[in-house]
Amino acid sequence: MKENKDRIIIASDVNERDGIGVEIYRNNELIAEIFRDDTEKTRTIQIFKENISLNSMEEFIQIFKKEIPWEFIDYQNE
C-alpha cells in the first residue's frame, strides 16, 4: 500500500492558542496551515514554503472553508 504524500490533516490546538485548523502537506512536507483561533476570533494562514501558487492557496482556503466550521466558539456565552 502506497502512502499518500499529499494530505490534509484537521487539527485542534488548545495549548498556546485555542481553535482548529487544517494542515496541508505536499510530498510529505508541511507547506501551509490555516487556523481558526476561537480566543482571538481570527483566521490566519501560516506558510512553511517560500513560494505557493495563488491557485494552490485558493484551493487550501476552499478546503478550510469546507472542513472547518466558520463560526467561532464563544466560551463566554456557554
Backbone bond lengths (Angstrom), bond angles and torsions (degrees), N, CA, C in turn:
res aa  C-N    CA-C-N  psi(-1)  N-CA   C-N-CA  omega(-1)  CA-C   N-CA-C  phi
1 M - - - 1.447 - - 1.526 109.35 -
2 K 1.332 115.91 131.78 1.451 121.84 -178.35 1.521 111.07 -86.29
3 E 1.325 116.42 137.11 1.459 121.27 175.59 1.527 108.95 -77.53
4 N 1.343 115.97 135.81 1.453 120.45 176.64 1.523 108.94 -77.67
5 K 1.323 116.77 114.74 1.460 121.07 -177.39 1.524 111.85 -82.34
6 D 1.331 118.10 -16.38 1.459 123.21 174.28 1.518 107.37 -108.25
7 R 1.333 116.33 121.46 1.463 118.33 -177.37 1.521 110.84 -155.89
8 I 1.307 113.53 161.33 1.460 122.58 176.35 1.523 106.62 -118.30
9 I 1.317 116.54 130.79 1.459 121.17 176.55 1.518 108.10 -117.41
10 I 1.312 115.82 127.82 1.465 120.96 174.39 1.519 106.41 -90.88
11 A 1.334 116.02 125.42 1.463 120.03 -174.57 1.522 110.48 -137.69
12 S 1.327 114.95 136.95 1.467 119.24 173.55 1.523 108.53 -101.91
13 D 1.305 114.33 157.88 1.461 120.58 -179.04 1.523 107.25 -139.69
14 V 1.314 116.93 127.24 1.469 120.81 178.49 1.517 111.22 -130.85
15 N 1.311 116.88 22.02 1.451 120.70 -178.78 1.521 109.73 -95.26
16 E 1.324 117.62 -90.77 1.456 121.33 -179.88 1.523 111.81 -76.89
17 R 1.301 116.58 -25.06 1.459 122.53 177.97 1.519 107.46 -135.48
18 D 1.306 117.52 165.57 1.454 120.52 -175.89 1.517 109.37 -129.89
19 G 1.321 116.10 106.87 1.455 119.32 -179.68 1.507 111.57 175.35
20 I 1.331 114.21 -158.43 1.456 121.13 -175.89 1.520 108.82 -146.35
21 G 1.317 115.35 151.87 1.458 118.34 -179.76 1.506 112.24 -161.61
22 V 1.328 114.30 -173.87 1.458 121.38 176.63 1.524 108.74 -120.30
23 E 1.322 114.72 140.53 1.464 122.08 172.34 1.519 106.74 -109.04
24 I 1.327 116.64 131.66 1.455 121.48 -177.93 1.525 108.86 -110.48
25 Y 1.332 114.52 123.42 1.465 121.90 179.55 1.519 109.50 -113.43
26 R 1.320 116.78 136.18 1.457 123.32 172.01 1.519 106.81 -128.58
27 N 1.317 116.27 127.68 1.475 121.88 -176.98 1.526 111.23 52.93
28 N 1.329 116.18 43.53 1.465 124.14 179.11 1.526 113.94 64.44
29 E 1.322 117.95 15.54 1.461 121.53 179.88 1.527 109.23 -114.06
30 L 1.335 117.10 127.81 1.456 121.05 175.50 1.520 107.86 -68.21
31 I 1.341 115.91 119.47 1.463 117.68 -178.07 1.521 113.23 -113.66
32 A 1.351 117.33 -21.52 1.460 118.74 179.87 1.524 110.43 -159.52
33 E 1.328 114.37 152.84 1.461 121.33 173.65 1.528 107.19 -135.04
34 I 1.326 115.30 133.55 1.460 120.41 172.66 1.515 105.79 -117.37
35 F 1.338 116.41 127.81 1.461 121.10 -168.16 1.521 111.36 -133.39
36 R 1.333 115.84 135.83 1.465 122.63 173.16 1.525 107.43 -102.94
37 D 1.325 116.00 113.38 1.466 121.35 -179.38 1.522 108.19 -97.03
38 D 1.340 116.24 112.41 1.457 121.16 -176.61 1.522 113.21 -75.05
39 T 1.315 118.63 -24.42 1.454 121.44 178.08 1.521 110.54 -75.69
40 E 1.325 116.13 -47.30 1.470 121.02 -177.86 1.525 113.03 -85.01
41 K 1.346 116.53 -12.28 1.472 122.35 -176.60 1.538 110.67 58.10
42 T 1.348 114.64 49.76 1.460 120.88 179.63 1.519 110.43 -132.03
43 R 1.306 115.07 159.15 1.458 122.83 170.89 1.521 105.75 -125.66
44 T 1.331 116.83 126.16 1.459 120.15 -174.97 1.518 111.37 -131.05
45 I 1.321 114.44 156.31 1.463 122.17 174.19 1.515 107.36 -117.43
46 Q 1.325 115.55 128.27 1.460 120.89 173.86 1.518 106.78 -117.79
47 I 1.323 116.54 128.75 1.460 119.46 -179.87 1.515 109.89 -110.57
48 F 1.327 114.60 144.43 1.459 122.28 -176.96 1.525 111.83 -117.01
49 K 1.319 115.99 4.70 1.460 122.30 178.56 1.526 106.92 -125.56
50 E 1.303 116.55 142.50 1.464 119.96 -173.04 1.524 113.18 -61.66
51 N 1.315 117.68 -44.04 1.462 120.72 -177.74 1.525 110.25 -126.65
52 I 1.319 115.31 125.33 1.463 122.24 174.74 1.521 106.06 -126.89
53 S 1.324 116.43 129.50 1.461 119.52 -177.95 1.528 110.57 -65.37
54 L 1.325 115.00 153.37 1.463 120.32 177.60 1.525 110.49 -60.34
55 N 1.328 117.56 -40.18 1.468 120.68 178.49 1.524 111.05 -59.88
56 S 1.331 117.01 -43.25 1.464 120.12 178.91 1.517 110.64 -65.09
57 M 1.334 117.46 -44.03 1.462 120.38 -178.99 1.529 110.70 -62.99
58 E 1.317 117.09 -40.44 1.464 120.01 176.53 1.526 110.87 -62.75
59 E 1.324 116.82 -39.17 1.466 121.44 176.68 1.533 110.21 -62.46
60 F 1.332 117.46 -43.96 1.468 121.56 -179.95 1.526 110.79 -62.52
61 I 1.321 117.10 -41.16 1.466 120.88 179.52 1.525 110.32 -64.50
62 Q 1.324 117.49 -40.07 1.470 120.43 177.32 1.526 111.06 -64.00
63 I 1.321 117.05 -39.22 1.469 120.51 176.76 1.523 109.86 -62.11
64 F 1.336 116.56 -45.24 1.468 121.00 178.35 1.522 110.24 -58.29
65 K 1.316 117.75 -47.77 1.469 121.60 -177.96 1.528 111.61 -64.25
66 K 1.330 116.81 -32.15 1.469 120.93 179.68 1.536 111.38 -75.82
67 E 1.325 117.46 -39.75 1.462 122.10 -170.64 1.536 114.77 -92.78
68 I 1.321 118.08 -26.39 1.462 121.64 -172.84 1.524 109.47 -113.92
69 P 1.329 118.03 126.21 1.471 119.29 176.87 1.532 110.69 -56.60
70 W 1.328 116.23 138.25 1.462 121.01 -175.44 1.531 111.85 -73.10
71 E 1.330 117.34 -34.57 1.454 121.04 -175.36 1.524 111.23 -71.60
72 F 1.327 114.96 139.75 1.454 120.85 174.73 1.527 109.30 -75.77
73 I 1.316 116.46 151.97 1.455 121.26 172.10 1.527 106.72 -84.19
74 D 1.314 116.18 126.87 1.466 121.10 -179.49 1.520 107.89 -102.44
75 Y 1.309 115.46 98.77 1.464 120.80 -176.71 1.524 113.12 -71.17
76 Q 1.324 117.94 -21.85 1.457 120.75 -178.94 1.520 111.97 -73.49
77 N 1.312 117.80 -25.44 1.466 120.98 -178.05 1.515 113.42 -104.30
78 E 1.319 117.63 14.76 1.476 119.98 178.39 1.492 111.01 -90.99
